[in-house]
Amino acid sequence: MEKNQWKTYLFWIAAAEGAGALSGWLSRQGTAIYEQTVVKPPFSPPGIVFPIVWAILFALMGISAARISLTAPSEQRRKCLRLFVLQLGVNFLWSPIFFNWQKFGLALIWLLLLWVLVLSMIRCFYQLDPPAAWLQIPYLLWLTFAAYLNFGVWMLNR
């Protein structure tokens, strides 16, 4: 791998991990309150699972975006990277909506928007670099599970 490619990978991984870390940090107090007060649905994993899974998913997101960034310049590449940044922004805001504001219904709608954006991003990525698209599948699957959990929390805590 060329030296400038490492910089590209480092940039995109750091951007994804940084967005996730900042969102988590901004939601830390809401998360603590959530853990103590909210009724959770069946199959809810222990709290420690979430930062581990998200760290892996954000790394995969960054690797995937770097692969797209390294493709030949084109309108398709710009579109794919815009989708990536948009979904990352929507992802960033979900935690404050869910944990800090405890607006579980709104968070579910927000999560469904994120799910659609990620699916669109996967389709876009696939046209340029199929492995980049496949790296996003665990993310989409986790969001599907997160939607189940979000729905369950919303139903159990109305």
Residue pairs with C-beta under 8 A, 6 or more apart in sequence:
5 66
5 70
8 66
8 69
8 70
9 62
9 63
9 66
11 66
12 61
12 62
12 63
12 65
12 66
12 69
13 58
13 59
13 62
13 63
13 66
14 62
15 62
15 65
15 88
16 58
16 59
16 61
16 62
16 65
16 88
17 55
17 58
17 59
17 62
19 58
19 88
19 89
19 91
19 92
20 54
20 55
20 58
20 91
20 92
22 92
23 91
23 92
23 93
23 94
23 95
23 96
24 31
24 51
24 54
24 95
26 95
26 96
26 100
27 95
27 96
27 98
27 99
27 100
29 100
30 95
30 96
30 98
30 99
30 100
30 101
30 102
31 47
31 95
31 99
33 99
33 102
34 98
34 99
34 102
35 47
38 102
38 153
38 156
38 157
39 153
39 156
39 157
40 149
40 152
40 153
40 156
41 148
41 149
41 151
41 152
41 153
41 155
41 156
42 152
43 148
43 149
44 149
44 152
53 142
56 138
57 138
57 139
57 142
60 135
60 136
60 138
60 139
61 84
61 88
61 135
61 136
61 139
63 132
63 135
64 84
64 125
64 132
64 133
64 135
64 136
65 81
65 84
65 132
67 125
67 129
67 131
67 132
67 135
68 77
68 80
68 81
68 84
68 125
68 128
68 129
68 132
69 77
69 81
71 77
71 128
71 129
74 128
76 124
76 127
76 128
77 128
79 124
80 121
80 124
80 125
80 127
80 128
83 117
83 120
83 121
83 124
84 121
86 117
87 114
87 117
87 118
87 121
90 110
90 113
90 114
90 117
91 114
93 110
94 107
94 110
94 111
94 114
97 103
97 106
97 107
97 110
98 104
98 107
98 150
102 157
104 150
104 153
104 154
104 157
104 158
105 154
107 150
107 154
108 147
108 150
108 151
108 154
111 143
111 146
111 147
111 150
112 147
114 143
115 140
115 143
115 144
115 147
118 136
118 139
118 140
118 143
119 140
121 136
122 133
122 136
122 137
122 140
123 133
125 132
125 133
125 136
126 132
126 133
